Structure formats: C-alpha cells, structure tokens
Amino acid sequence: MEHKRGWDKLLCAHTQHYAMGLLARQTQAWQADSLASSKSSDGIKREGLKLPQHNSLKNWSSSSHLRMPLSSGCARSLPGAALDKTQEQEPGRGRVRKTLKVPAIVRNIHHSLQSNVALDARLQIAIVRLAEEHPADVVLTLLRCAPTCDRYAAMIWRTIGSSGPAVEKVLATLLCVMEDWPVHSACTSDGDDRDVFALTATLVIWVIVQVPECHEAMILYSSRLFVAMLFHVVITTRQMPPVEAGNFWRACQEEHRLPSSYNRFAVQAMKALLCRLRCDNEVVAMERKRGWDTLLCAHTQHYAMGLLAR
C-alpha cells in the first residue's frame, strides 16, 4: 500500500474507491499468508482454506460434490420433518437410492423450529455437519428463506458460530455475498438463483460475531471482514441501496431493533467485530474522537479513515 501510495489515496474522497480496491487485494494476500503459516495450539499446521472467486461461486455452489448424499449419521440426526428425500437411479446398476437435498433440509429445519421443535443436541450436531459438508448451500438457502434473520434463523446461525470448523467454511460464502454490492447471485444445488442482499450477510455476521466460540474464525478472516464492512459504511453513506431493499430493512429493524440507516448499522457491526477481535481500546479511542460519527458523513469520512488507519 505504501509503494502505491494507497494510504494517501484512502484519505481523499475522490480516490477512496481506488484505495479500497488496493486494500481488498492486499488483504487477500495477507489472508493467504496467515492461513498458510498459522498453527493450532498443539503445534499442528493448519491448512489454508481455498476461497471461491466471485465469478466462479455459481459453478462452485452447484457442483456435483454439493449434491452428494449426507452421511447416515447426519441424516439420523435430523427431525422427521427435515428428511426431504428424493430418488435417483444409480448409472449402470439400475438401482434406486435415496438422497437428501441440502437446501430442502435447511428450509425444513428452519420451518421445524418455527413449529416449536426444540433445538436439542441432536439437531445442533446435524446443523453443524450440514454447514461443514455443504457451506454454500446452507448459507445461501438460509439467507433466502430468512433474509431478516428471524429468531429461528438466528438460532441456526449461532449454532454454526459455536463450531470452529463450521463457521470457518460458512464465513467464506458470507464474505462472497458481502463483497457483491448491492446483491449477490449464486445458484444452490436445487437450482435456486434468486438474488440475496449484501446487507443480509452483514446482518448474519453481526449475529455470529456475538458468539464467543467464533473468535478464532473471525481472526482468520478479520482483514477481509473489516474491509467488507468498511466498504458497506462508505457505499451506504454515498448512495442509497436499491428501493426494494427498503421493505427488507424495515423488517430487519423490527426484528432486531436496528438503527434506521444502513451505514449506522454497518458501523455497529464493525464495532462488534473489533470487540470480538479484542480491539476494545481501538473502539473506545474512536469513540473519544467521535470517529464513528464522522465515518457516517461523506464530508468527514476521510478524517475518520485516517483515525482508523492510525
């Protein structure tokens, strides 16, 4: 960033968009290096996650491995209402086998929770296994069937957030949605390609980040998450989201008692992320200098950016 004078360009309103692009590309490199070199507490080297690119996410989410049947253990863990089975004929054998469509299972789990089915240990295990084996299908389906992240969807997201391996995989897809402004379009294994508002993913991140067990996963993705949230603050300050997002956001306000403006919520989510990353001192320092308020105004954003950079 220094070599390309990226930090100086970040402080000027006319060149911020260029600097944001530089920062996003740089953080991807930081992410790859940190994931490759990170080690768990027992000294075992951890493999870096391979994140899907934007233009390949659609093919990736609809690839054949997402249509594989769930393990029998996962299938037995699901409630009866969630066992949505289809029949497929195995090529060359003429036999019919039963498989489970992941998007239908996710919708049925959400519906079963609305029908007062308890989120017991067995169902929690099933949700975590689904998220680990089919993260793209789980994320996109849940964002579509519960875009306002109602209390039942929030229960599912918190369950995922409590499992380190599951939330690491889920965050990759959530970031892809966040980074596609204003809407993200990708196809799940059942052919559903409806658009998803980027703000929906930010809302889910805000819910997950309140789960203490997600700390390590948030550290792994901290750079990309911070840049994506900062982008949401800047873009929602300078231009309004699509008109159809208005009804969606009013429903989110009623569900979670959120701020009336999009950019104010994006700041709220950013502060929650920093607190989860144990950067409380930085949050307080910004408060003392009224940095969060100046970040919400297009004319003073350059000043707030400088405070954040320092």
C-alpha positions as CSV (number, residue, x, y, z in Angstrom):
1,M,0.0,0.0,0.0
2,E,2.9,2.4,0.8
3,H,4.6,1.7,-2.6
4,K,1.4,2.5,-4.4
5,R,0.5,5.5,-2.2
6,G,-2.6,3.6,-1.2
7,W,-2.9,5.1,2.3
8,D,-2.8,8.7,0.9
9,K,-5.4,7.8,-1.7
10,L,-7.6,6.3,1.1
11,L,-7.7,9.8,2.7
12,C,-9.1,11.5,-0.4
13,A,-12.8,11.1,-1.2
14,H,-12.2,11.2,-5.0
15,T,-9.7,8.3,-4.8
16,Q,-11.1,6.2,-2.0
17,H,-12.7,3.7,-4.4
18,Y,-9.2,3.0,-5.9
19,A,-7.6,2.6,-2.5
20,M,-10.4,0.3,-1.3
21,G,-9.6,-1.9,-4.3
22,L,-5.9,-2.0,-3.5
23,L,-6.7,-2.8,0.2
24,A,-9.1,-5.6,-0.7
25,R,-6.5,-7.2,-3.0
26,Q,-3.8,-6.8,-0.4
27,T,-5.8,-8.3,2.4
28,Q,-6.4,-11.4,0.2
29,A,-2.6,-11.8,0.1
30,W,-2.4,-11.3,3.9
31,Q,-5.1,-13.9,4.4
32,A,-3.3,-16.5,2.3
33,D,0.0,-15.9,4.1
34,S,-1.7,-16.0,7.6
35,L,-3.6,-19.2,6.8
36,A,-0.6,-21.0,5.4
37,S,1.6,-20.2,8.4
38,S,-0.9,-20.4,11.2
39,K,-0.7,-23.3,13.7
40,S,-3.1,-24.6,16.2
41,S,-2.3,-24.6,19.9
42,D,-0.9,-28.2,19.7
43,G,1.7,-27.2,17.1
44,I,0.0,-28.9,14.1
45,K,0.0,-26.8,11.0
46,R,-3.4,-25.9,9.7
47,E,-4.3,-26.0,6.0
48,G,-5.4,-22.7,4.4
49,L,-8.9,-22.5,3.1
50,K,-9.4,-22.2,-0.6
51,L,-11.9,-19.3,-1.1
52,P,-14.1,-19.3,-4.2
53,Q,-13.7,-16.3,-6.6
54,H,-16.8,-14.2,-7.3
55,N,-17.2,-15.3,-10.9
56,S,-16.7,-19.0,-10.1
57,L,-19.0,-19.2,-7.0
58,K,-22.1,-20.0,-9.1
59,N,-20.3,-23.1,-10.6
60,W,-18.8,-24.0,-7.3
61,S,-22.0,-23.9,-5.4
62,S,-23.8,-26.1,-7.9
63,S,-21.0,-28.6,-8.5
64,S,-21.5,-32.3,-8.1
65,H,-20.0,-32.5,-4.6
66,L,-22.8,-30.4,-3.2
67,R,-25.3,-33.0,-4.4
68,M,-23.8,-35.9,-2.6
69,P,-26.0,-37.6,0.0
70,L,-25.4,-36.7,3.6
71,S,-23.7,-39.2,5.8
72,S,-26.1,-41.6,7.5
73,G,-25.1,-40.2,10.9
74,C,-26.1,-36.7,9.8
75,A,-29.4,-38.0,8.3
76,R,-30.3,-39.8,11.5
77,S,-29.7,-36.6,13.5
78,L,-32.4,-34.6,11.6
79,P,-36.0,-34.4,12.7
80,G,-38.6,-36.2,10.7
81,A,-39.9,-33.1,9.1
82,A,-36.4,-32.3,7.7
83,L,-35.9,-35.6,5.9
84,D,-36.8,-34.5,2.4
85,K,-35.8,-37.5,0.3
86,T,-35.6,-37.8,-3.5
87,Q,-35.0,-40.9,-5.6
88,E,-32.1,-41.1,-8.0
89,Q,-31.1,-44.1,-10.2
90,E,-27.5,-45.2,-10.0
91,P,-26.0,-45.3,-13.5
92,G,-25.1,-48.8,-14.7
93,R,-26.7,-50.6,-11.8
94,G,-30.4,-49.8,-12.3
95,R,-30.8,-49.4,-8.5
96,V,-32.7,-46.6,-6.9
97,R,-31.1,-44.8,-4.0
98,K,-32.4,-42.1,-1.7
99,T,-30.6,-38.9,-1.3
100,L,-31.1,-35.7,0.7
101,K,-31.3,-32.3,-1.0
102,V,-29.4,-29.9,1.3
103,P,-31.5,-26.7,0.5
104,A,-34.7,-28.5,1.3
105,I,-33.3,-29.8,4.6
106,V,-32.2,-26.3,5.6
107,R,-35.7,-24.9,4.9
108,N,-37.3,-27.8,6.8
109,I,-35.1,-27.3,9.8
110,H,-36.0,-23.6,9.9
111,H,-39.7,-24.5,9.5
112,S,-39.5,-27.2,12.2
113,L,-38.0,-24.6,14.6
114,Q,-40.9,-22.3,13.8
115,S,-43.2,-25.2,14.8
116,N,-41.7,-25.3,18.3
117,V,-39.3,-28.2,17.6
118,A,-36.6,-28.0,20.3
119,L,-33.1,-27.2,19.1
120,D,-31.6,-30.1,21.0
121,A,-28.1,-31.5,20.9
122,R,-29.0,-34.0,18.1
123,L,-30.3,-31.2,15.8
124,Q,-27.3,-29.0,16.6
125,I,-25.0,-31.7,15.5
126,A,-27.0,-32.1,12.3
127,I,-26.8,-28.3,11.6
128,V,-23.0,-28.2,12.2
129,R,-22.4,-31.2,9.9
130,L,-24.5,-29.7,7.2
131,A,-22.5,-26.4,7.4
132,E,-19.2,-28.3,7.3
133,E,-20.1,-30.5,4.3
134,H,-22.2,-28.1,2.3
135,P,-21.4,-24.5,3.4
136,A,-22.6,-22.7,0.3
137,D,-25.9,-24.4,0.1
138,V,-26.6,-23.8,3.9
139,V,-25.6,-20.1,3.7
140,L,-27.5,-19.2,0.5
141,T,-30.6,-21.2,1.4
142,L,-30.9,-19.7,4.9
143,L,-30.3,-16.2,3.6
144,R,-33.1,-16.7,1.2
145,C,-35.6,-18.3,3.4
146,A,-34.9,-16.0,6.4
147,P,-33.4,-12.7,5.0
148,T,-34.2,-10.8,8.1
149,C,-32.5,-13.4,10.3
150,D,-35.5,-14.1,12.4
151,R,-35.1,-15.7,15.9
152,Y,-35.2,-19.2,14.4
153,A,-32.6,-18.5,11.8
154,A,-30.5,-16.7,14.4
155,M,-30.6,-19.9,16.5
156,I,-29.2,-21.8,13.5
157,W,-26.5,-19.2,12.8
158,R,-25.5,-19.2,16.5
159,T,-25.2,-23.0,16.4
160,I,-22.9,-22.7,13.4
161,G,-20.9,-19.9,15.1
162,S,-20.3,-22.2,18.1
163,S,-18.4,-24.7,15.9
164,G,-14.9,-23.5,14.7
165,P,-14.6,-25.7,11.6
166,A,-18.2,-25.0,10.5
167,V,-18.0,-21.2,10.9
168,E,-14.7,-21.0,9.1
169,K,-16.3,-22.6,6.0
170,V,-19.5,-20.6,6.3
171,L,-17.6,-17.2,6.6
172,A,-16.1,-17.8,3.1
173,T,-19.5,-17.8,1.5
174,L,-20.9,-14.9,3.6
175,L,-17.9,-12.8,2.6
176,C,-18.7,-13.5,-1.1
177,V,-22.2,-12.2,-0.5
178,M,-21.0,-9.1,1.4
179,E,-18.5,-8.2,-1.3
180,D,-21.1,-8.3,-4.1
181,W,-22.9,-4.9,-3.7
182,P,-25.8,-4.4,-3.8
183,V,-27.0,-8.0,-4.4
184,H,-25.3,-11.4,-4.8
185,S,-26.5,-14.0,-7.2
186,A,-25.4,-17.6,-7.0
187,C,-27.1,-20.9,-7.6
188,T,-27.7,-23.6,-5.0
189,S,-27.8,-27.3,-5.7
190,D,-31.6,-27.2,-6.2
191,G,-31.3,-24.5,-8.9
192,D,-32.4,-21.6,-6.8
193,D,-30.6,-18.5,-8.1
194,R,-32.6,-15.6,-6.5
195,D,-30.6,-12.5,-5.6
196,V,-29.5,-12.0,-2.0
197,F,-28.9,-8.5,-0.5
198,A,-25.3,-8.0,0.6
199,L,-26.7,-6.4,3.8
200,T,-28.3,-9.7,4.7
201,A,-24.8,-11.3,5.1
202,T,-23.7,-8.3,7.2
203,L,-26.6,-8.9,9.5
204,V,-25.7,-12.6,9.8
205,I,-22.1,-11.7,10.6
206,W,-23.3,-9.3,13.3
207,V,-25.3,-12.2,14.8
208,I,-22.5,-14.8,14.6
209,V,-19.8,-12.4,16.0
210,Q,-21.7,-12.3,19.3
211,V,-20.9,-16.0,19.8
212,P,-17.7,-16.3,21.9
213,E,-16.6,-19.6,20.2
214,C,-16.3,-17.8,16.8
215,H,-13.2,-15.9,17.9
216,E,-10.6,-17.9,16.1
217,A,-12.5,-18.0,12.8
218,M,-13.0,-14.2,13.0
219,I,-9.3,-13.8,13.4
220,L,-8.6,-15.8,10.3
221,Y,-11.0,-13.6,8.2
222,S,-10.5,-10.4,10.1
223,S,-8.9,-8.4,7.3
224,R,-11.5,-9.3,4.7
225,L,-14.4,-8.8,7.1
226,F,-13.1,-5.4,8.2
227,V,-12.6,-4.2,4.6
228,A,-16.1,-5.5,3.5
229,M,-17.8,-3.8,6.5
230,L,-15.9,-0.6,5.8
231,F,-16.9,-0.7,2.2
232,H,-20.6,-1.1,3.3
233,V,-20.2,2.0,5.5
234,V,-18.7,4.1,2.6
235,I,-21.1,2.9,-0.1
236,T,-24.3,3.3,2.0
237,T,-23.2,6.8,3.0
238,R,-22.7,7.9,-0.6
239,Q,-25.5,6.1,-2.3
240,M,-28.8,4.5,-1.3
241,P,-29.3,0.8,-1.7
242,P,-32.0,-0.4,-4.2
243,V,-35.6,0.7,-3.5
244,E,-36.7,-2.9,-2.9
245,A,-34.2,-3.0,0.0
246,G,-36.3,-0.6,1.9
247,N,-39.0,-3.1,3.0
248,F,-36.4,-5.6,3.8
249,W,-34.5,-3.2,6.1
250,R,-37.7,-2.1,7.9
251,A,-38.4,-5.8,8.7
252,C,-34.8,-6.2,10.0
253,Q,-35.3,-3.1,12.2
254,E,-38.5,-4.6,13.7
255,E,-36.8,-8.0,14.2
256,H,-33.6,-6.8,15.8
257,R,-34.2,-3.1,16.8
258,L,-31.5,-1.9,14.5
259,P,-30.6,1.7,13.6
260,S,-32.8,3.3,10.9
261,S,-29.9,3.9,8.5
262,Y,-27.9,1.2,6.7
263,N,-24.5,2.9,7.3
264,R,-25.1,3.3,11.0
265,F,-25.8,-0.5,11.3
266,A,-22.6,-1.2,9.3
267,V,-20.6,0.8,11.8
268,Q,-22.4,-1.1,14.6
269,A,-21.4,-4.4,13.0
270,M,-17.8,-3.2,12.6
271,K,-17.6,-2.2,16.2
272,A,-18.9,-5.7,17.3
273,L,-16.3,-7.3,15.1
274,L,-13.5,-5.2,16.6
275,C,-14.7,-6.1,20.1
276,R,-14.7,-9.8,19.2
277,L,-11.1,-9.4,18.0
278,R,-10.3,-7.9,21.4
279,C,-9.7,-4.4,20.0
280,D,-11.8,-2.7,22.6
281,N,-9.2,0.0,23.2
282,E,-9.4,1.0,19.5
283,V,-13.2,1.2,19.6
284,V,-13.0,3.4,22.7
285,A,-10.3,5.6,21.1
286,M,-12.6,6.2,18.0
287,E,-15.5,7.0,20.3
288,R,-13.5,9.6,22.2
289,K,-12.5,11.4,19.0
290,R,-16.1,11.0,17.6
291,G,-14.6,8.9,14.8
292,W,-17.6,6.7,14.4
293,D,-19.9,9.7,13.9
294,T,-17.6,11.3,11.4
295,L,-17.4,8.0,9.5
296,L,-21.1,8.3,8.8
297,C,-20.8,11.6,6.9
298,A,-19.5,11.7,3.4
299,H,-17.7,15.1,4.0
300,T,-15.8,13.8,7.0
301,Q,-15.2,10.2,6.1
302,H,-11.6,11.0,5.0
303,Y,-10.8,12.2,8.5
304,A,-12.4,9.1,10.1
305,M,-10.4,6.9,7.7
306,G,-7.2,8.5,8.9
307,L,-8.2,7.8,12.5
308,L,-8.9,4.1,11.7
309,A,-5.6,3.8,9.8
310,R,-3.7,5.1,12.8
